[in-house]
Amino acid sequence: MNDLRSEFEQAARDIKRFGERPDNDTLLQLYAFYKQGSDGDVHGCQPGFFDFIGTAKQEAWAKLKGMPQDEAMRQYISLVRQLLP
């Protein structure tokens, strides 16, 4: 798990250096996999009605409820690798 955690953290650093901004659906996938991998199942308050971005993020994360954290980390790493040149 330690190797997976370090790969996960490296992928999070790598994506910040990505030159071209991914489309919104891909950004939501990245966010959801990252949150599930780092925090586990969705928790916290639901964003306000007019917080469309916050709501989209919360919903994307909620779709992964029950996914093991290590699987979410693997999915995140895989998606980052697909995006990087």
PDB file as gemmi writes it, atoms N, CA and C in Angstrom:
CRYST1    1.000    1.000    1.000  90.00  90.00  90.00 P 1                      
ATOM      1  N   MET A   1       0.833  -1.200   0.000  1.00  0.00           N  
ATOM      2  CA  MET A   1       0.000   0.000   0.000  1.00  0.00           C  
ATOM      3  C   MET A   1       0.868   1.251   0.000  1.00  0.00           C  
ATOM      4  N   ASN A   2       2.049   1.175   0.619  1.00  0.00           N  
ATOM      5  CA  ASN A   2       2.936   2.337   0.666  1.00  0.00           C  
ATOM      6  C   ASN A   2       3.391   2.767  -0.720  1.00  0.00           C  
ATOM      7  N   ASP A   3       3.738   1.789  -1.572  1.00  0.00           N  
ATOM      8  CA  ASP A   3       4.126   2.105  -2.942  1.00  0.00           C  
ATOM      9  C   ASP A   3       2.968   2.740  -3.698  1.00  0.00           C  
ATOM     10  N   LEU A   4       1.765   2.215  -3.480  1.00  0.00           N  
ATOM     11  CA  LEU A   4       0.576   2.758  -4.128  1.00  0.00           C  
ATOM     12  C   LEU A   4       0.349   4.196  -3.666  1.00  0.00           C  
ATOM     13  N   ARG A   5       0.481   4.437  -2.378  1.00  0.00           N  
ATOM     14  CA  ARG A   5       0.292   5.783  -1.826  1.00  0.00           C  
ATOM     15  C   ARG A   5       1.300   6.757  -2.437  1.00  0.00           C  
ATOM     16  N   SER A   6       2.567   6.357  -2.557  1.00  0.00           N  
ATOM     17  CA  SER A   6       3.568   7.254  -3.124  1.00  0.00           C  
ATOM     18  C   SER A   6       3.327   7.484  -4.622  1.00  0.00           C  
ATOM     19  N   GLU A   7       2.879   6.449  -5.349  1.00  0.00           N  
ATOM     20  CA  GLU A   7       2.521   6.629  -6.767  1.00  0.00           C  
ATOM     21  C   GLU A   7       1.344   7.583  -6.916  1.00  0.00           C  
ATOM     22  N   PHE A   8       0.368   7.441  -6.015  1.00  0.00           N  
ATOM     23  CA  PHE A   8      -0.814   8.295  -5.995  1.00  0.00           C  
ATOM     24  C   PHE A   8      -0.418   9.755  -5.766  1.00  0.00           C  
ATOM     25  N   GLU A   9       0.432   9.978  -4.777  1.00  0.00           N  
ATOM     26  CA  GLU A   9       0.888  11.341  -4.474  1.00  0.00           C  
ATOM     27  C   GLU A   9       1.717  11.914  -5.617  1.00  0.00           C  
ATOM     28  N   GLN A  10       2.508  11.072  -6.275  1.00  0.00           N  
ATOM     29  CA  GLN A  10       3.289  11.527  -7.424  1.00  0.00           C  
ATOM     30  C   GLN A  10       2.366  11.901  -8.581  1.00  0.00           C  
ATOM     31  N   ALA A  11       1.336  11.114  -8.818  1.00  0.00           N  
ATOM     32  CA  ALA A  11       0.369  11.425  -9.879  1.00  0.00           C  
ATOM     33  C   ALA A  11      -0.314  12.762  -9.602  1.00  0.00           C  
ATOM     34  N   ALA A  12      -0.623  13.032  -8.325  1.00  0.00           N  
ATOM     35  CA  ALA A  12      -1.245  14.307  -7.966  1.00  0.00           C  
ATOM     36  C   ALA A  12      -0.294  15.474  -8.257  1.00  0.00           C  
ATOM     37  N   ARG A  13       0.980  15.272  -8.043  1.00  0.00           N  
ATOM     38  CA  ARG A  13       1.966  16.321  -8.367  1.00  0.00           C  
ATOM     39  C   ARG A  13       2.108  16.460  -9.882  1.00  0.00           C  
ATOM     40  N   ASP A  14       2.136  15.324 -10.574  1.00  0.00           N  
ATOM     41  CA  ASP A  14       2.311  15.334 -12.025  1.00  0.00           C  
ATOM     42  C   ASP A  14       1.184  16.071 -12.740  1.00  0.00           C  
ATOM     43  N   ILE A  15      -0.046  15.870 -12.286  1.00  0.00           N  
ATOM     44  CA  ILE A  15      -1.186  16.470 -12.981  1.00  0.00           C  
ATOM     45  C   ILE A  15      -1.154  17.994 -12.871  1.00  0.00           C  
ATOM     46  N   LYS A  16      -0.528  18.515 -11.833  1.00  0.00           N  
ATOM     47  CA  LYS A  16      -0.424  19.977 -11.680  1.00  0.00           C  
ATOM     48  C   LYS A  16       0.509  20.583 -12.720  1.00  0.00           C  
ATOM     49  N   ARG A  17       1.377  19.767 -13.281  1.00  0.00           N  
ATOM     50  CA  ARG A  17       2.322  20.253 -14.290  1.00  0.00           C  
ATOM     51  C   ARG A  17       1.797  20.041 -15.708  1.00  0.00           C  
ATOM     52  N   PHE A  18       0.582  19.534 -15.808  1.00  0.00           N  
ATOM     53  CA  PHE A  18      -0.014  19.260 -17.107  1.00  0.00           C  
ATOM     54  C   PHE A  18      -0.301  20.575 -17.817  1.00  0.00           C  
ATOM     55  N   GLY A  19       0.144  20.708 -19.053  1.00  0.00           N  
ATOM     56  CA  GLY A  19       0.014  21.959 -19.789  1.00  0.00           C  
ATOM     57  C   GLY A  19      -1.397  22.282 -20.252  1.00  0.00           C  
ATOM     58  N   GLU A  20      -2.079  21.300 -20.807  1.00  0.00           N  
ATOM     59  CA  GLU A  20      -3.399  21.523 -21.375  1.00  0.00           C  
ATOM     60  C   GLU A  20      -4.464  21.102 -20.374  1.00  0.00           C  
ATOM     61  N   ARG A  21      -5.468  21.959 -20.185  1.00  0.00           N  
ATOM     62  CA  ARG A  21      -6.533  21.678 -19.230  1.00  0.00           C  
ATOM     63  C   ARG A  21      -7.463  20.603 -19.798  1.00  0.00           C  
ATOM     64  N   PRO A  22      -7.689  19.516 -19.045  1.00  0.00           N  
ATOM     65  CA  PRO A  22      -8.622  18.480 -19.512  1.00  0.00           C  
ATOM     66  C   PRO A  22     -10.058  19.021 -19.555  1.00  0.00           C  
ATOM     67  N   ASP A  23     -10.939  18.313 -20.253  1.00  0.00           N  
ATOM     68  CA  ASP A  23     -12.345  18.726 -20.299  1.00  0.00           C  
ATOM     69  C   ASP A  23     -12.980  18.545 -18.916  1.00  0.00           C  
ATOM     70  N   ASN A  24     -14.145  19.147 -18.737  1.00  0.00           N  
ATOM     71  CA  ASN A  24     -14.798  19.152 -17.422  1.00  0.00           C  
ATOM     72  C   ASN A  24     -15.131  17.754 -16.910  1.00  0.00           C  
ATOM     73  N   ASP A  25     -15.564  16.854 -17.796  1.00  0.00           N  
ATOM     74  CA  ASP A  25     -15.885  15.479 -17.352  1.00  0.00           C  
ATOM     75  C   ASP A  25     -14.642  14.783 -16.808  1.00  0.00           C  
ATOM     76  N   THR A  26     -13.509  14.982 -17.486  1.00  0.00           N  
ATOM     77  CA  THR A  26     -12.259  14.376 -17.030  1.00  0.00           C  
ATOM     78  C   THR A  26     -11.823  14.997 -15.709  1.00  0.00           C  
ATOM     79  N   LEU A  27     -11.976  16.315 -15.578  1.00  0.00           N  
ATOM     80  CA  LEU A  27     -11.637  16.974 -14.313  1.00  0.00           C  
ATOM     81  C   LEU A  27     -12.483  16.427 -13.168  1.00  0.00           C  
ATOM     82  N   LEU A  28     -13.763  16.191 -13.425  1.00  0.00           N  
ATOM     83  CA  LEU A  28     -14.628  15.625 -12.385  1.00  0.00           C  
ATOM     84  C   LEU A  28     -14.197  14.205 -12.023  1.00  0.00           C  
ATOM     85  N   GLN A  29     -13.803  13.422 -13.016  1.00  0.00           N  
ATOM     86  CA  GLN A  29     -13.306  12.064 -12.744  1.00  0.00           C  
ATOM     87  C   GLN A  29     -12.052  12.128 -11.891  1.00  0.00           C  
ATOM     88  N   LEU A  30     -11.124  13.007 -12.267  1.00  0.00           N  
ATOM     89  CA  LEU A  30      -9.889  13.157 -11.490  1.00  0.00           C  
ATOM     90  C   LEU A  30     -10.207  13.528 -10.051  1.00  0.00           C  
ATOM     91  N   TYR A  31     -11.092  14.511  -9.881  1.00  0.00           N  
ATOM     92  CA  TYR A  31     -11.469  14.964  -8.546  1.00  0.00           C  
ATOM     93  C   TYR A  31     -12.061  13.807  -7.738  1.00  0.00           C  
ATOM     94  N   ALA A  32     -13.017  13.091  -8.344  1.00  0.00           N  
ATOM     95  CA  ALA A  32     -13.709  12.018  -7.622  1.00  0.00           C  
ATOM     96  C   ALA A  32     -12.748  10.903  -7.224  1.00  0.00           C  
ATOM     97  N   PHE A  33     -11.903  10.459  -8.166  1.00  0.00           N  
ATOM     98  CA  PHE A  33     -10.938   9.409  -7.830  1.00  0.00           C  
ATOM     99  C   PHE A  33      -9.960   9.880  -6.757  1.00  0.00           C  
ATOM    100  N   TYR A  34      -9.536  11.144  -6.844  1.00  0.00           N  
ATOM    101  CA  TYR A  34      -8.601  11.666  -5.852  1.00  0.00           C  
ATOM    102  C   TYR A  34      -9.251  11.687  -4.459  1.00  0.00           C  
ATOM    103  N   LYS A  35     -10.466  12.223  -4.391  1.00  0.00           N  
ATOM    104  CA  LYS A  35     -11.142  12.319  -3.092  1.00  0.00           C  
ATOM    105  C   LYS A  35     -11.438  10.935  -2.516  1.00  0.00           C  
ATOM    106  N   GLN A  36     -11.892  10.003  -3.372  1.00  0.00           N  
ATOM    107  CA  GLN A  36     -12.178   8.649  -2.886  1.00  0.00           C  
ATOM    108  C   GLN A  36     -10.889   7.976  -2.421  1.00  0.00           C  
ATOM    109  N   GLY A  37      -9.809   8.203  -3.171  1.00  0.00           N  
ATOM    110  CA  GLY A  37      -8.529   7.603  -2.803  1.00  0.00           C  
ATOM    111  C   GLY A  37      -7.924   8.187  -1.549  1.00  0.00           C  
ATOM    112  N   SER A  38      -8.132   9.467  -1.336  1.00  0.00           N  
ATOM    113  CA  SER A  38      -7.505  10.112  -0.176  1.00  0.00           C  
ATOM    114  C   SER A  38      -8.425  10.159   1.052  1.00  0.00           C  
ATOM    115  N   ASP A  39      -9.739  10.322   0.844  1.00  0.00           N  
ATOM    116  CA  ASP A  39     -10.665  10.513   1.971  1.00  0.00           C  
ATOM    117  C   ASP A  39     -11.674   9.381   2.163  1.00  0.00           C  
ATOM    118  N   GLY A  40     -11.792   8.478   1.193  1.00  0.00           N  
ATOM    119  CA  GLY A  40     -12.806   7.431   1.296  1.00  0.00           C  
ATOM    120  C   GLY A  40     -14.162   7.948   0.821  1.00  0.00           C  
ATOM    121  N   ASP A  41     -15.225   7.299   1.296  1.00  0.00           N  
ATOM    122  CA  ASP A  41     -16.576   7.654   0.849  1.00  0.00           C  
ATOM    123  C   ASP A  41     -16.911   9.107   1.134  1.00  0.00           C  
ATOM    124  N   VAL A  42     -17.781   9.636   0.271  1.00  0.00           N  
ATOM    125  CA  VAL A  42     -18.195  11.035   0.344  1.00  0.00           C  
ATOM    126  C   VAL A  42     -18.741  11.360   1.734  1.00  0.00           C  
ATOM    127  N   HIS A  43     -18.398  12.521   2.221  1.00  0.00           N  
ATOM    128  CA  HIS A  43     -18.893  13.003   3.514  1.00  0.00           C  
ATOM    129  C   HIS A  43     -18.881  14.535   3.490  1.00  0.00           C  
ATOM    130  N   GLY A  44     -19.428  15.128   4.501  1.00  0.00           N  
ATOM    131  CA  GLY A  44     -19.473  16.585   4.568  1.00  0.00           C  
ATOM    132  C   GLY A  44     -20.824  17.104   4.112  1.00  0.00           C  
ATOM    133  N   CYS A  45     -20.962  18.410   4.185  1.00  0.00           N  
ATOM    134  CA  CYS A  45     -22.218  19.054   3.830  1.00  0.00           C  
ATOM    135  C   CYS A  45     -22.384  19.121   2.316  1.00  0.00           C  
ATOM    136  N   GLN A  46     -23.636  19.034   1.890  1.00  0.00           N  
ATOM    137  CA  GLN A  46     -23.961  19.207   0.479  1.00  0.00           C  
ATOM    138  C   GLN A  46     -23.761  20.688   0.128  1.00  0.00           C  
ATOM    139  N   PRO A  47     -23.124  20.979  -1.003  1.00  0.00           N  
ATOM    140  CA  PRO A  47     -22.933  22.380  -1.399  1.00  0.00           C  
ATOM    141  C   PRO A  47     -24.273  23.092  -1.598  1.00  0.00           C  
ATOM    142  N   GLY A  48     -24.248  24.412  -1.524  1.00  0.00           N  
ATOM    143  CA  GLY A  48     -25.454  25.204  -1.698  1.00  0.00           C  
ATOM    144  C   GLY A  48     -26.059  25.032  -3.081  1.00  0.00           C  
ATOM    145  N   PHE A  49     -27.323  25.389  -3.215  1.00  0.00           N  
ATOM    146  CA  PHE A  49     -28.066  25.204  -4.454  1.00  0.00           C  
ATOM    147  C   PHE A  49     -27.405  25.875  -5.653  1.00  0.00           C  
ATOM    148  N   PHE A  50     -26.854  27.049  -5.461  1.00  0.00           N  
ATOM    149  CA  PHE A  50     -26.251  27.789  -6.571  1.00  0.00           C  
ATOM    150  C   PHE A  50     -24.766  27.515  -6.753  1.00  0.00           C  
ATOM    151  N   ASP A  51     -24.231  26.607  -5.961  1.00  0.00           N  
ATOM    152  CA  ASP A  51     -22.822  26.206  -6.115  1.00  0.00           C  
ATOM    153  C   ASP A  51     -22.778  25.026  -7.082  1.00  0.00           C  
ATOM    154  N   PHE A  52     -22.888  25.333  -8.380  1.00  0.00           N  
ATOM    155  CA  PHE A  52     -22.990  24.295  -9.395  1.00  0.00           C  
ATOM    156  C   PHE A  52     -21.721  23.448  -9.487  1.00  0.00           C  
ATOM    157  N   ILE A  53     -20.571  24.076  -9.377  1.00  0.00           N  
ATOM    158  CA  ILE A  53     -19.301  23.347  -9.455  1.00  0.00           C  
ATOM    159  C   ILE A  53     -19.148  22.436  -8.243  1.00  0.00           C  
ATOM    160  N   GLY A  54     -19.402  22.979  -7.070  1.00  0.00           N  
ATOM    161  CA  GLY A  54     -19.315  22.185  -5.845  1.00  0.00           C  
ATOM    162  C   GLY A  54     -20.268  21.006  -5.861  1.00  0.00           C  
ATOM    163  N   THR A  55     -21.479  21.235  -6.378  1.00  0.00           N  
ATOM    164  CA  THR A  55     -22.471  20.164  -6.476  1.00  0.00           C  
ATOM    165  C   THR A  55     -22.009  19.090  -7.451  1.00  0.00           C  
ATOM    166  N   ALA A  56     -21.485  19.490  -8.595  1.00  0.00           N  
ATOM    167  CA  ALA A  56     -20.989  18.523  -9.583  1.00  0.00           C  
ATOM    168  C   ALA A  56     -19.858  17.685  -8.995  1.00  0.00           C  
ATOM    169  N   LYS A  57     -18.956  18.319  -8.261  1.00  0.00           N  
ATOM    170  CA  LYS A  57     -17.853  17.592  -7.629  1.00  0.00           C  
ATOM    171  C   LYS A  57     -18.377  16.593  -6.605  1.00  0.00           C  
ATOM    172  N   GLN A  58     -19.301  17.060  -5.759  1.00  0.00           N  
ATOM    173  CA  GLN A  58     -19.874  16.202  -4.709  1.00  0.00           C  
ATOM    174  C   GLN A  58     -20.582  14.998  -5.338  1.00  0.00           C  
ATOM    175  N   GLU A  59     -21.346  15.231  -6.417  1.00  0.00           N  
ATOM    176  CA  GLU A  59     -22.067  14.142  -7.075  1.00  0.00           C  
ATOM    177  C   GLU A  59     -21.108  13.146  -7.725  1.00  0.00           C  
ATOM    178  N   ALA A  60     -20.041  13.644  -8.347  1.00  0.00           N  
ATOM    179  CA  ALA A  60     -19.054  12.758  -8.966  1.00  0.00           C  
ATOM    180  C   ALA A  60     -18.395  11.879  -7.908  1.00  0.00           C  
ATOM    181  N   TRP A  61     -18.058  12.466  -6.781  1.00  0.00           N  
ATOM    182  CA  TRP A  61     -17.445  11.710  -5.684  1.00  0.00           C  
ATOM    183  C   TRP A  61     -18.434  10.698  -5.122  1.00  0.00           C  
ATOM    184  N   ALA A  62     -19.692  11.107  -4.963  1.00  0.00           N  
ATOM    185  CA  ALA A  62     -20.712  10.220  -4.387  1.00  0.00           C  
ATOM    186  C   ALA A  62     -20.931   8.976  -5.246  1.00  0.00           C  
ATOM    187  N   LYS A  63     -20.730   9.085  -6.561  1.00  0.00           N  
ATOM    188  CA  LYS A  63     -20.904   7.936  -7.460  1.00  0.00           C  
ATOM    189  C   LYS A  63     -19.891   6.825  -7.159  1.00  0.00           C  
ATOM    190  N   LEU A  64     -18.803   7.176  -6.505  1.00  0.00           N  
ATOM    191  CA  LEU A  64     -17.767   6.182  -6.194  1.00  0.00           C  
ATOM    192  C   LEU A  64     -17.938   5.565  -4.807  1.00  0.00           C  
ATOM    193  N   LYS A  65     -19.027   5.903  -4.129  1.00  0.00           N  
ATOM    194  CA  LYS A  65     -19.254   5.393  -2.771  1.00  0.00           C  
ATOM    195  C   LYS A  65     -19.129   3.881  -2.758  1.00  0.00           C  
ATOM    196  N   GLY A  66     -18.360   3.384  -1.822  1.00  0.00           N  
ATOM    197  CA  GLY A  66     -18.151   1.947  -1.681  1.00  0.00           C  
ATOM    198  C   GLY A  66     -16.904   1.440  -2.397  1.00  0.00           C  
ATOM    199  N   MET A  67     -16.338   2.252  -3.293  1.00  0.00           N  
ATOM    200  CA  MET A  67     -15.107   1.836  -3.975  1.00  0.00           C  
ATOM    201  C   MET A  67     -13.960   1.870  -2.966  1.00  0.00           C  
ATOM    202  N   PRO A  68     -13.196   0.784  -2.870  1.00  0.00           N  
ATOM    203  CA  PRO A  68     -12.057   0.795  -1.944  1.00  0.00           C  
ATOM    204  C   PRO A  68     -11.058   1.913  -2.309  1.00  0.00           C  
ATOM    205  N   GLN A  69     -10.450   2.485  -1.297  1.00  0.00           N  
ATOM    206  CA  GLN A  69      -9.508   3.587  -1.520  1.00  0.00           C  
ATOM    207  C   GLN A  69      -8.357   3.182  -2.429  1.00  0.00           C  
ATOM    208  N   ASP A  70      -7.840   1.965  -2.270  1.00  0.00           N  
ATOM    209  CA  ASP A  70      -6.713   1.559  -3.115  1.00  0.00           C  
ATOM    210  C   ASP A  70      -7.127   1.446  -4.584  1.00  0.00           C  
ATOM    211  N   GLU A  71      -8.366   1.018  -4.844  1.00  0.00           N  
ATOM    212  CA  GLU A  71      -8.860   0.955  -6.224  1.00  0.00           C  
ATOM    213  C   GLU A  71      -9.014   2.366  -6.807  1.00  0.00           C  
ATOM    214  N   ALA A  72      -9.522   3.298  -6.006  1.00  0.00           N  
ATOM    215  CA  ALA A  72      -9.657   4.683  -6.459  1.00  0.00           C  
ATOM    216  C   ALA A  72      -8.278   5.285  -6.758  1.00  0.00           C  
ATOM    217  N   MET A  73      -7.294   4.957  -5.946  1.00  0.00           N  
ATOM    218  CA  MET A  73      -5.929   5.435  -6.195  1.00  0.00           C  
ATOM    219  C   MET A  73      -5.411   4.900  -7.526  1.00  0.00           C  
ATOM    220  N   ARG A  74      -5.635   3.603  -7.772  1.00  0.00           N  
ATOM    221  CA  ARG A  74      -5.185   3.000  -9.033  1.00  0.00           C  
ATOM    222  C   ARG A  74      -5.871   3.657 -10.234  1.00  0.00           C  
ATOM    223  N   GLN A  75      -7.161   3.904 -10.112  1.00  0.00           N  
ATOM    224  CA  GLN A  75      -7.911   4.542 -11.202  1.00  0.00           C  
ATOM    225  C   GLN A  75      -7.393   5.960 -11.455  1.00  0.00           C  
ATOM    226  N   TYR A  76      -7.097   6.676 -10.381  1.00  0.00           N  
ATOM    227  CA  TYR A  76      -6.570   8.041 -10.493  1.00  0.00           C  
ATOM    228  C   TYR A  76      -5.212   8.030 -11.204  1.00  0.00           C  
ATOM    229  N   ILE A  77      -4.333   7.147 -10.768  1.00  0.00           N  
ATOM    230  CA  ILE A  77      -2.994   7.031 -11.367  1.00  0.00           C  
ATOM    231  C   ILE A  77      -3.119   6.701 -12.860  1.00  0.00           C  
ATOM    232  N   SER A  78      -3.989   5.764 -13.187  1.00  0.00           N  
ATOM    233  CA  SER A  78      -4.189   5.361 -14.571  1.00  0.00           C  
ATOM    234  C   SER A  78      -4.692   6.526 -15.425  1.00  0.00           C  
ATOM    235  N   LEU A  79      -5.647   7.280 -14.917  1.00  0.00           N  
ATOM    236  CA  LEU A  79      -6.197   8.421 -15.659  1.00  0.00           C  
ATOM    237  C   LEU A  79      -5.146   9.509 -15.852  1.00  0.00           C  
ATOM    238  N   VAL A  80      -4.366   9.784 -14.821  1.00  0.00           N  
ATOM    239  CA  VAL A  80      -3.302  10.788 -14.944  1.00  0.00           C  
ATOM    240  C   VAL A  80      -2.306  10.354 -16.007  1.00  0.00           C  
ATOM    241  N   ARG A  81      -1.931   9.097 -16.007  1.00  0.00           N  
ATOM    242  CA  ARG A  81      -0.959   8.593 -16.997  1.00  0.00           C  
ATOM    243  C   ARG A  81      -1.508   8.699 -18.426  1.00  0.00           C  
ATOM    244  N   GLN A  82      -2.798   8.492 -18.583  1.00  0.00           N  
ATOM    245  CA  GLN A  82      -3.418   8.636 -19.913  1.00  0.00           C  
ATOM    246  C   GLN A  82      -3.361  10.089 -20.390  1.00  0.00           C  
ATOM    247  N   LEU A  83      -3.460  11.022 -19.456  1.00  0.00           N  
ATOM    248  CA  LEU A  83      -3.522  12.443 -19.818  1.00  0.00           C  
ATOM    249  C   LEU A  83      -2.145  13.058 -20.083  1.00  0.00           C  
ATOM    250  N   LEU A  84      -1.145  12.529 -19.404  1.00  0.00           N  
ATOM    251  CA  LEU A  84       0.184  13.121 -19.561  1.00  0.00           C  
ATOM    252  C   LEU A  84       0.819  12.663 -20.870  1.00  0.00           C  
ATOM    253  N   PRO A  85       1.547  13.586 -21.522  1.00  0.00           N  
ATOM    254  CA  PRO A  85       2.176  13.235 -22.794  1.00  0.00           C  
ATOM    255  C   PRO A  85       3.302  12.213 -22.637  1.00  0.00           C  
TER     256      PRO A  85                                                      
END                                                                             
